[in-house]
């Protein structure tokens, strides 16, 4: 019989810790009596919790599983979550992510297997050794079912989507359009990209799991390895993009004309642009052909074209003395001055406030 443990701060310290560690998650255990479980947890001598600055670790009582979970907050705004677990009962973790920083991240499965389900996707998500995924699931519900009697080692890197852009640099225009829009905050739909873990990824992830250091050295070591994993993934992502481009089909003259019209529609409505699907529909193309067309005609993505035009408009507006940076940000379609300033600095190398002062 599968029983659900509801969230309650009246539960013991271990369950409270688990709730804090796995925000918005609910845990199901295949047990006969939930009261017996709580009593066992309270009496377990091998249940250990460690909480230090920037780091939290839990060693689960054997009644739940054999294993541990660790969360480390890294200096660069990244959170690293590692786990090594082996369950003797059917166990399901259900999650609904309500915060962008928890809803976006990379996962690396180093051993074992698990089966995931996500609202919006009919097929099961199968996680096996040597498989990784990048996912964004804001306000989506999902579950992860662990295999019984099988040691599963996971490394998860979670962050704000916008933080991910700082690791992409000049490769930004080569990543999928939807991922660009998620990073910019323009898209909150479900996104999952599965990939095979390379030998370099595996080595870095294993070094994270087996980190021999403590204190500041440990945090710096884990941060460097997390960034290394992100770099390896970006490399795989851009290589995949190059392979896709090689398979692009040359467009007909009529299609190219439609792409030109689509660009004009996009730029005429840059403050409140249409979605990719609506833009494609408005010129009689499907979204795939529209994306190919922008690559072939303008050597950029639809979103990249929009972004560049917004930045060009921003430079002109910043020269107007009556407009401040916040007003310019709104004028070019940004709801957040912080996001606008970050994008402007990324594009031109200086903050918009400095650009305005120099003009």
N, C-alpha and C positions, 0 to 999 in steps of 0.2 A: 504494500500500500504506500503510495507516495503522499507525503504530507508536506505542506508549505509552511515555512516559518515566516510569519508576518513580521514586519519591522516594528520594533517596540523598544523603547529605551529602558523598559523594566527588565530586559533580559540581562544575562550576566556579562561580565567584562569582555569575554571573548567574542560573544555575538555582537556587542556594541562596537568592538574594534572592527569586526568583519564588515559591519554596516558602513562604518566610516571609510574603510579601505575600498570597498566596492560600492560606491555611491549609486543609489537608485537601483540596486540589484536585490533580487529575492532568491533565496536558496531553497531548493527542494531536496529532501533526502528520502530515500526509500527505507523507512524505518517503521516499526510497529507501534511505537509509543513516543510522541514528542516529549512528554514529561520525563521519560526515562533518559532521553538524549540530554535534556537540560541538566538533569541531576548528574549524569555522567560527566558532562563538561565541567560542571562546578567542582567535581571531586578529582578531575584528572590532574595528576602531578606532572605529566609530561606536556601539558599545554603551556606554552611560553609566549609572552608578548614583549617586544622590545620597541621602545619609541625614543628616538633621539632627534636632534635638530636635523631637519630635511630628510629624515629616514624613519620608516616604520616597518617592522618585521613581525610576522606571526608564525609560530610553529603550531600547527593544529594538533589537537588531542587525537589519539589513535582511534577513538570512537567515530570521528568524522572521516579522517583520512590520514595517510602517512605522507607528510610533506610540509612545506612552508610557502609563504608568499611574502614578497618584499616590495615596498614602494619607496622610491627615492626622488625627491624634488631636485632637479638640476638647475644650475645657475642660469642657463640660457632659456629658461621658461619651458623646459621639457620635463615631463614626468616619466620615470622609468619604472615599470612594474614587471617583476619576474616571479615565476612560480614553478615549483617542482612538486607535483601532487600525484598520489596514487590512491584511488578510491576502491573500497571493497563493496560498496553499495551503489546502486544506480543513482547518479547525482546530476542535477541540472541546475545551472546558474541562469537565471532570467534577468535581463537588463533592459532598461529604458533610459537612454542618455538624454539629459536635459541641459547639459552644459557643453558648449562647443569644444572646450579644452579636453573633455573626456570623450567626445563623440568622434574625434579625428585622430588617427594614429596608424602606426605600423605594427604588425604582429609577426613573430617568427616562431614557428613550431619546430622544435629541435628533436623531439622524440615523442612517441605515443600518438594518439589520435583522438579526435573529438568531432561531434556532429553538431552543426549550428543551423538555426532557423531564424529567418528575419522577415518581418512584415514587408510586403512589397516584392518578395522573391518567392516563386513557387518551388524552386529546387532547393534541396538541402545544401548547406555549406559544409563541405567535408574538409577537415583539417588533419593532415597527416605529416609525418616527419619529412623535413626538407621543403615544406610549403610555407609561404608567407603571404600576407595580404595587407594592402592599404585600404582603410575603410573610413567612411564618414556616414554616421547614422543618427543625426540629430532628430530627436523626437520619434525615433523608430524603436519598436520593441523587438527583442530577439532573445534567443536562448542558446546555451552551449551545453551539450550532453557529453559527459566524460565516459570513456570506456572503462569498464570494471577491471581491476587488477592490472592496469597498464600505466606505467610511469609516464606522465606527460610533462614536458618541460617547455615553457613558453617564455618569450621575452616580448614585452609590449612597450612601445614608445608612444606616448600620447602628448598632444600639444594643441594649441590654438591653430586652426588652419592657416591663418596669416603668418604664423611663425615659420611654417614650412617653406614659404617663399624665399626666406633669407638663405636657405640652403640650395636653392635652384639657380640663383644668379642669372647669367645670360642664357641659361637653358630654359627659362620660363616659357618662352613662346613655343617651345617644342612639346610641352606636355598637353594632355587632352583638354579640350575646351571646357568641359564640365568641371574638371579639377581646377582649372584657372578661376572659374566663376565661384567655386566653393571657397577657394583661398581668399578671393576678394569679398566674400560675404554676399554675393549676388545670387547664390544658389544654395538651397538647404535640402535638396533631394538626396536620396540614398545613393551612395557611390561605393563600389567595391572593385578592387583590382587585385587579382590573385597572381602570384608569380612563384617560380622555383627558387629556393634559397641557394645562392652560389656558394662555392667553397669559402670565399672571402667573407661572405655574410655569416656563414656557420662559425667560422673561427672567432669573429668578433663577438657574436652572440654567446658562444661558449665561454669566452673570456669574461663576459658580463656575469654569467651564472656562477663562475668559479673565481670571482674577484678575490685576491688574497689580501687586499689592503683594508685599512680602517680609517675613520675620520676624514679629514680633508683630502688626503691622498686617494681614498676610496671614491669620494664624490667626483674628484677631477678625473680619475681613471674611468669611471662609469660614464661621465659626460663625454669624454673623448671617444669612447667606444660607441655610444649612442649616435653621435655625430657621424662617426665612421659608417655605421649601418645606414643612416639616412643617405650618405653620399653614395654608397653602393646601390641603394634602391634607385636614386635619381639617375645613376648611370644606366641601370637596366631599363628604366622608364624611357629615357631618351633614345636608347638603342632600339627599343620596341617601336618608338615613333618613327625612327628612320626606316625600319623595315616596312612599316605600314605605308610610308610615303613612296617607297619603291613600287608598291603594288597599286598606286593610284592610276586610275584610267584618265587619259587625256579627255578633256571636255570638248564638246562641240561648240561651234561659234555661238550658237543660240544660247547655250548654257553660260558661256562666258559673259554674254551681254546681260543675262539675268543676274549674274554675280555682281556685275558693275552697278546695276540698279539697286541690288541689295545693299551694297556698300553705301550708296547715296542715302537710302532710307535709314540705315543705321546711323550715319553721321548727322542727318537732319534731326534725329531723335536721340542724340547722345545723352541728353539729360535724363531721359526716361526711355531707354532702349527697349525694343521688343525682345522677347525670348528668341532663342535660336530657331525653335520650331516655327514660331509665328513669322519670323523673318523669312525663313525658307518658303513657307506657305504663301507669303505675300508676293513672291516672285515666281511661283510655280516650280520650285525645286524641292527635293527632300533635303533634310539636314545634312546627310552624308555628302551629297553633291555640293552643297553650299560650303561645307568645311574644306572639301578638296579644292573648290574654286578659289577660295580666299588664299589657300596655300599657293596655288599655281599662279594666280593673278597678282597677289600682293606680298607673297612670301611671309605671310603671318596668319594667325588665326583670326576668327571673327572677333573674339574678345580682345586679342592683341591689337587689332585695328582700332577698336573702340577706345581702348586704353591709351594708345598713342595720341589719338585725336583729342581726348579729354585733357591730356597733359599739355598739348599744344595750345588749346583754348585757355588752360589755366595760366600759362605764361603770359598770355595777352591780358587776361583779367587782373593778374597781380600787378600789372603796371598802372592800373587805374587806382588813384589815391583814395577814392571814396569807398573802396571795397577792402575789407579785411580778409584774413586767410579763411576764416569760417564761412564767410559769404561766398568766397571763390569756390571753396569745396562744394558747397551746396549748388552753386551755379553750374558746375560741371558734372553733377549727378552723384556726389558722395554724401551720404547721410552722416558720416563720421569724419570729423576733422583729423583725428588720429590716423585713420586709414588713408586719407588723402595725403597727409604730410609724409607718411611712410612711402606711399607710391611715388610721390613727387621726388623725394630724396633718392629713391631707388633709380628713378629715371635720369635725374639731372645731377645727382651727387651732392646737392645742398638742400636744406629745408626751404619750404616756400616762403617762410618769414624772412630768411636771409636773401632769397632771390628778390623779394619785394623791396627790401631795404636798399638793395644795390641797383634798383631800377627806378 
